[in-house]
Amino acid sequence: MTPANAGPAPFRGLILGVGNLLLQDEGVGVHVARAVARATETPGGALPVGTRVVDGGTLGLDLLPLLDESDAIIIVDAAHLHREPGTVAVLRGEELASVIAGHLSPHQVGIADLLAVARLAGSLPEPVSLVAIEPADIAPGLELTPEVAARLSAAVEIVREEAWAQMQAGPHRAAESGHRAGPAAAR
């Protein structure tokens, strides 16, 4: 229980990089999350206080406790956007649901289920954003394709911008606030 004279609870943001590192660009979400974490150690790379960066790999429903402990979520993942490889887009609301329903790979079924279970449990915060990167190739391989690797730093900056925007917007639980979607932005 929080004392009556205490200020607002600290912000608890989550940047969740997901994907399979064994399938080239399919692992771009994990690569971006790791790069965001490294960037926080450099001047100008700060994230809002209380923001965690997590390599979620292909864990799916095992990530549910992280969502429950968060006020705002940014998922970073490869997704078919039907754009040029390496395109980075921020998706929210119905656009996010539509892209995740498209299932680029088996772990996206896990992400769709994760968000659905969190919503049903009343533990899905708003806002939830997907920073989606169009893959060039998801064949077996440990390296990102040149097209996607060339956009890694842009994706990191977009994730940082989205984290600051979410913190300024303020946290809301989906069960309390209903659907709050923002416009999508692509770069």
JOCOR-V511201 format. One record per backbone hydrogen bond with DSSP energy under -1.0 kcal/mol. NH is the residue of the N-H (numbers start at 0). CO is the residue of the C=O. E is the energy in kcal/mol with one decimal. If there is no record, write none. Layout:
nh & co & e
NH & CO & E
NH & CO & E
This chain:
nh & co & e
5 & 2 & -1.6
13 & 71 & -1.9
14 & 51 & -3.0
15 & 73 & -3.4
16 & 53 & -2.5
17 & 75 & -2.7
18 & 56 & -2.7
22 & 19 & -1.8
23 & 140 & -2.9
24 & 136 & -2.0
25 & 22 & -2.7
26 & 23 & -1.8
27 & 24 & -1.9
30 & 26 & -1.9
31 & 27 & -2.8
32 & 28 & -2.3
33 & 29 & -2.5
34 & 30 & -2.0
35 & 31 & -2.7
36 & 32 & -2.4
37 & 33 & -2.1
38 & 34 & -2.3
39 & 35 & -1.3
40 & 37 & -1.5
41 & 38 & -2.0
44 & 41 & -2.1
50 & 47 & -1.8
51 & 12 & -2.7
53 & 14 & -3.1
55 & 16 & -2.9
55 & 53 & -1.0
58 & 55 & -2.5
61 & 58 & -1.8
62 & 59 & -2.2
63 & 60 & -1.8
65 & 62 & -1.1
66 & 62 & -1.3
67 & 63 & -2.2
68 & 64 & -1.3
69 & 66 & -1.6
70 & 11 & -3.9
71 & 11 & -1.1
72 & 126 & -2.2
73 & 13 & -2.8
74 & 128 & -3.1
75 & 15 & -2.7
76 & 130 & -2.0
78 & 132 & -2.0
85 & 133 & -3.1
86 & 83 & -2.1
88 & 131 & -2.6
89 & 184 & -3.3
90 & 129 & -2.9
94 & 91 & -1.3
96 & 92 & -2.2
97 & 93 & -2.6
98 & 94 & -2.2
99 & 95 & -2.5
100 & 96 & -2.0
102 & 99 & -1.3
107 & 104 & -1.4
109 & 105 & -1.0
110 & 106 & -1.9
111 & 107 & -2.8
112 & 108 & -2.6
113 & 109 & -2.5
114 & 110 & -2.5
115 & 111 & -2.1
116 & 112 & -3.0
117 & 113 & -2.3
118 & 114 & -2.3
119 & 115 & -2.6
120 & 116 & -2.3
121 & 118 & -1.1
122 & 117 & -2.4
125 & 171 & -4.7
128 & 72 & -2.5
129 & 90 & -2.6
130 & 74 & -3.3
131 & 88 & -3.0
132 & 76 & -1.9
133 & 86 & -2.5
140 & 21 & -2.4
148 & 144 & -3.0
149 & 145 & -2.0
150 & 147 & -1.3
151 & 148 & -1.3
154 & 150 & -2.4
155 & 151 & -2.3
156 & 152 & -2.1
157 & 153 & -2.2
158 & 154 & -2.4
159 & 155 & -2.4
160 & 156 & -2.6
161 & 157 & -2.4
162 & 158 & -2.4
163 & 159 & -2.2
164 & 160 & -2.3
165 & 161 & -2.7
166 & 162 & -2.2
167 & 163 & -2.2
168 & 164 & -2.0
169 & 165 & -1.4
171 & 125 & -2.3
173 & 123 & -2.6
175 & 172 & -1.0
176 & 172 & -2.6
177 & 173 & -2.1
184 & 89 & -1.5
186 & 87 & -3.3
